[in-house]
Amino acid sequence: MQARAKERIPQWFGLLPKADVVMGVAATSLAIGLLIGVERERKADSRGLRTFGLVSLLGALVAGLDRSN
């Protein structure tokens, strides 16, 4: 039964990074980006909390999905 289930999994599926690793990297990146954004908001810079949070999160997700095992 398990052999048949393994046959249904596409070969490229093993090349994707694990979801828990990608989510961990994304959460860490978001936290760091938000800390930088808070500092920028305090200095009244135009690029603040939302900008740095979004850019750091998207950058981590793209980098995480681009990585191969």
N, C-alpha and C positions, 0 to 999 in steps of 0.2 A: 504494500500500500504506500509506504513512504517513497519507494523508488519512483512510482508513478507521479507522486506530488513533486518530486525534485525535477522531473522531466518537464513540467509545466512552467518552471521558473525560467525566464529568459536569461541568456548568458550575460547580457550587458548589465543585469541587475547586480551582479557581484562587483561591478566596477564603481558603483555609486558609493559615496561615503555613508557611514552609518548615521541615522537620523539623530541619535543622542549626541554624537560628536558635533554635528553641524549645529544643533540647537544650543549646545554648551558654548561653542565658539561665538555664535550669534548673540547669546545672552551676555557673555563677557564683553563683547565688542559694544553692544548697546549700552551697558553700564558705563564703560569708559567714555563713550561718546556723549552720554548724558552728563557725566561729570565735567567734561570739557565745555559742554553747552551751558551748564549752570554758571561756570566761571565767566564765560562770555556774556551771559545775560547780566551778571553782576556788574560787568564793566560797560554795559549798555552798547555792546557791539551788535551790528545788524545780523550777523550770523550767530544765532543763539541755540537754545535748547533743542528745538525741533529739528533744525538743520543738521546739527552734529549728530543727533540721535538717529535720524533717518539715513544719513550718509554712512555712518559707521555700521548700522545694521545691514543695509544693502550691500556694502562692501564685503562684510563677513559672509553673507549668504552666497554672493557670487563667487568669492574665493573658495568657500567650502564646497560648493557644487562643482567647481572646476577641478578640484583636487581628485586625483585618482588614488586608489589603494595601492 
